[in-house]
Amino acid sequence: MNYTQLKKLKSGTDVRGIAVGDSSPVTLTDEAVFSITKAFCVWLKGKYGKTNLKIAVGHDSRISADRICAAVKSALVSSGADVVFTGLSSTPSMFILLKKSGFGCDASVMITASHLPYDRNGLKFFTPEGGLDGKDIDEILEIAGKGEFLHGSGTVENKPFMDGYSAILISEVESACGTLPLKGKKIIVDAGNGAGGFFTEKVLKPLGADVSGSQFLEPDGRFPNHIPNPEDENAIQSLRSAVLKNKADLGIIFDTDVDRAACVDADGNKINRNSLIALLSAILLKDGGGTIVTDSVTSNGLTEFIEKHGGKHLRYKRGYKNVIDKCIELNNSGVNSPLAIETSGHAAFRDNYYLDDGAYLIVRILICLSQQAEKGQTLNSLIAGLKMPAEEKELRLTFTDKSVDFRKEGKQIIEDLKAAAEKTDGMVLAPDNYEGVKITLGSGTFILRMSVHDPQIPINFESDYTGGNKKTAETLLSLLNYGFLNTENLKNFINN
């Protein structure tokens, strides 16, 4: 396969494609996986100057995992690398094993496509410095396109790591709260049939929690019950119902590969998106303030909350790697920034290698839950002051002409809106704008940006009164007179 073909598999900082051909042709073929993995070995040799590489390989619960694992292991072994195969794993564990396990691995490959549908899969790469960025993926795909690979004969060792990873998580809680800090607490997990089912038996039970009522723990790569996605409303409502039915103290939901998470409290209140960021901010800022880095679509009320807790809120670009890199940049420049977090549930703590780890996120919340209980208080009491908008809405616009250069045209739309705001009474261009365009009107606020991965234009609306979002949408629609842009979703929202 040439570089042009392989480049289509790039998805931000990962490689992703169709892995099961039930309804569409397979794009993440054995050939593509084999070539890209061998190219990773070449890239690692260039980075570290080593040819005797040792690389860990793990996967989530997707039905295509066995096929892709076979191609990855074959590519590594034929490149002379020794393989440590960890089997069913979480994505964060595949990085942590490079830091704490004693496995002696130079890098790792996680086979996952996060929350995408069951027919997708992908490759995520780690070195001890962290996950690769988009530039690294470009370099690997270029190497794969040239086909100039390493050759040798490596070995394969089966060595699961989830027990060791779970022990690390338990230690975090016990160090802060002592032994059995969750005794008397009912805490349920909804794993959505992804890789997160381990958390009940391997983390919560040893900490003393009653986990009865937990659901969808068995790995099933077709995700028959609901999408394992903390942002998905059906998934959250499924967890909420289980929490209320079982009178649980807390409900936890993970995405497929456990790099994201969210919660539901004992009263059925969702702790995700802005409320999740507020909770973590309240936990971290009590230790002396700091800058919380988020993506661009967080609410104005969250900014007020963070500032009232002695912190600063930096709304940055959408994309978990963007917010993480900004957090690292701030800390390297001497600015105290303890957390980078997206509304999607990707949360990276400075004190955990800036790793977006859903299980570690929950560990920090469990510590807080235990400490709040000792004071006779709840998690929700920490975020009672969070002002929520009366309305929130996200819409996505597409392009009518698939041949259009959507990134070029999308950029032009953004620039046109900025110009319109500067010369139109009642429209204010937000100063804290790092992505797309954010404009405030009397009826509310909207953020229009380009999708990180797809030829789409997401628009996030927020209003402090009912009906405000539709008025904002009407103003925006009047400015979007582009023949190549499909605005039907916007029109339907206004008219319904």
Disulfide bonds with the S-S distance in Angstrom:
none
